[in-house]
């Protein structure tokens, strides 16, 4: 994710940060597709220290719920996978 993309998502209030105390564990975002009946979910990023613990599933469920309510539209999924 570029800084420009993160800034755009922050300005649209469509990114959520997930913390473990004071430690950033991950972030998830969505984008309302203009003139379309859906919301695109993603990207998702989970800190390496928190991978494999179910945080990605929790983030997906939370963002899918929030985005669906806010946009009142169908939700589609967008995955950014870093290898």
N, C-alpha and C positions, 0 to 999 in steps of 0.2 A: 504494500500500500504506500502510495506516495504521500508526502506532506500535503500536497494540494488536495488529494482525495480525502484525507483525514479532515482537513480544514472544511471542505465542502460538507461532509457528513456532520461535523460539529455545528456548522451554521444552520443546517437543516434539523438539528436536534434529533438525529436518527442514528446515534451511536450510543451504546451503553458499555460502561466499564465495570468489570467484576473484580472485587478486591477480597483478599484474605487479610483482614486487619488493615494495615497500611501498605500492603504489598499488592501491586497490580498483578492479577492472575490471568486476565484476558480481556478481550473486547469483542463486541459483536455489533453489527450495523445492518441497516436496511435502507432501501431506496424506493420511494413511490415512483412508479413508472407513469409519467404524464401521458394522458390520453389513452391509457391502457387499464384494463380491469384487474391489475395485479400489483403486488409489491414484491420486489426482489430482495431476498434475504442474503446477507453476506456483505463484506467478508467477515470471517471469524478468525481470531488469533488467540491461542492459548500459550501462555508462558511455558517454556520447556519444563520447568519444575512442577507444573500442574497437569501435564499431559498424562493420559491414561487413568485419570481419576473421575471421569464422568463430567468434567466441567463443560466440555464442548456440548454435550447433550443438554445440560442445564441451560447454557447460554442460548442454544437453538430454541428450546421450548419457550424461554422468556421473551426472546426477540420476536419469534413467530406470533406469540400472543399479543404483545404490545403493538407490533406493526399491523397486524390484522385489525385490531380495534381502531387504531388511529386512522388508518386509510380506508377501513370498511371495504376491503377488496380481497381478492384471492391472493394467496401467498405462494411465490415460487422460490426456489432455493438457488443460490449462487455460491459455489465453493471456490476459494482460492487456496490451492494446495502448494505449500513450499516443501521441496524435498532437499 
